[in-house]
C-alpha cells in the first residue's frame, strides 16, 4: 500500500483511511454530508496525489496525443487544458484524462489513479513517433482546493490573480512560497476552485499554508467519499463505474469529446456507431420515492423487464433525494421517462432528468 506525501497528516487529523487504487487514502474526516456541504458553500481541500501524471515532449508529442485521444488537442494553446478519453481498439475506453498544453512540444496528461500502469502501457504501445515520455506520478502531489470561497481564501498565497484563471485554464507560478507550481481550474466538483500540482517534498508546506490562509473562510480537509457525491451531483463520469473498457464514449454521452475531424484509435468504428445510432445510453435519474440507488442495481421498466443497470448512485446531500447514473435502452432514455430501480426485489420509481442534478 502506497502513501501520499500527506498521509501522516490525514492520520493525525483522524481521517478514516481506506485503500484506494493502491494508495492509503482519506475517505472522510467529519462525515460525508458535512464535508460535501463545506465544498458547496465554503472551501475544502482534497489530497488527490494518487492521480497519475505523464509528461510527453518532443516534435511529435501532439501527434501522439492526437492518435491516442478522442478530443482534438490541436486547438490547445499554452495554459489551456482539455478533457478527453483514450479509446481502445474494441469500442470502449481505456481511461478518461486531462490534457494540459505546457508549451509547444510539451504536454502533461493527468490520468486516473487506478489506471496509471494501464494507461502508461497503452500510450507507450502506440508511441512509434519517438516521443519522450516520462511518468511523473510517483514524484508529484496534487491538492484540489474546491468551493465558492476558494479564490478569496487562496489569493494571499500567490502573485497570480486567481479570479482571472478561467475554467479549464492553468498557470505555472508561485504558490504558498513555492515557485513553478501548476495552478489549474479543472475541478471535478462543480463548486469552483483550483488544483495545485507540486513536488512531493513541497506538498506539506503548501498544505499548511493553504489551511492557514483558509482558516477565516471555514476551510476543511475533505475525503474521497464527498468527492464522489460532489462529482455525481454534477453528472461527471467516474471511470470504473460509468465508463470502462466496454462502454463507448458515444453511449456515455461523451460525443462532445469525440472529434471525427481527425484520425484516432478506433475512430472508424466509432463513427459508424454514431451514424447508426447507439442502442443504449447513459442517463441521469432521480428517485421519485425515498430510496437510494447503488452501483450494479438493475434498472427495469414498468413491466419488470430489465432495461439497464445503475453505474453510480447515492443519496444527494444537496438535494436530499436519491440520484444516479445508469445505462438504459435507447427507448427509455428520454428526459421524463419513468424507469424503476430494483432494490432488494422491490422496484422503486425513478425519472430520467437532465444534468446537472445540482444547479449552482
Number of C-alpha atoms within 10 A of each C-alpha: 9 14 14 22 21 19 18 11 14 21 14 9 13 13 20 15 18 14 13 16 16 13 18 16 27 26 21 23 22 15 15 21 16 15 25 26 17 22 30 20 14 20 31 28 26 20 26 22 27 26 19 26 28 19 19 23 20 16 15 18 22 21 17 20 24 18 23 22 29 29 26 22 24 12 9 17 14 15 18 21 24 20 19 23 23 24 27 21 13 14 19 21 21 24 24 24 20 18 25 25 25 22 14 14 15 19 23 21 19 20 22 22 19 18 18 21 12 13 21 17 12 15 18 14 9 13 19 10 12 12 21 15 18 13 16 15 19 16 15 20 26 24 20 24 29 30 26 18 22 24 20 15 23 23 17 16 17 16 11 16 10 21 11 9 18 12 15 18 19 24 18 16 14 16 23 20 12 16 13 13 18 20 26 25 24 21 18 21 24 23 22 20 30 27 22 22 22 22 17 16 13 18 22 15 12 19 17 13 16 21 19 14 17 23 13 9 16 15 24 21 22 30 27 21 17 25 21 19 23 26 19 27 25 18 23 17 20 17 17 14 15 18 22 19 17 12 20 23 26 22 22 19 14 17 16 12 17 22 16 15 9 14 15 23 19 17 22 12 13 21 15 11 16 13 9 9 12 15 11 21 23 26 27 26 30 27 22 16 11 11 18 18 27 22 16 15 18 23 26 22 19 11 7 13 11 16 18 23 21 25 23 24 25 20 21 21 18 16 12 10 16 21 29 27 26 28 23 24 17 16 11 20 22 14 13 14 14 20 26 25 28 22 15 8 8 9 17 20 21 24 19 22 18 13 15 15 19 15 9 8
